Amino acid sequence: MNNLIQEVRSKIPFDMPETQMCSGKCNGCSLKLLEFLDTELVEWEIRLKNGERPNFGDLHYVSKVSKKIYKVLVRNGLVEPVDV
């Protein structure tokens, strides 16, 4: 899970300014989606620090949500498409 979280944080621009995020076309609110994903990742970081071990379902869920949000960011022109 730590590796997955690191990869998601390296590929998705959580630090993008709101003015840049909300200035072009919008096919889903990138700002709200990034806030949601960041909350999910922070929650897992805390759970991991507390010794919780994720199962395959947890890994699948975080991966699936991250990919879907990335696709919205691509559609909104905020990131370049990559093979995931």
Buried (B, 14 or more C-beta within 10 A) or exposed (E): BEEBBEEBBEEBBEEBEEEEBEEEEBEEBBEEBBEEBBEBBEEBBEBBEEEEEBEEEBBEBBBEBBEEBBBBBBBBEBBEEEEE
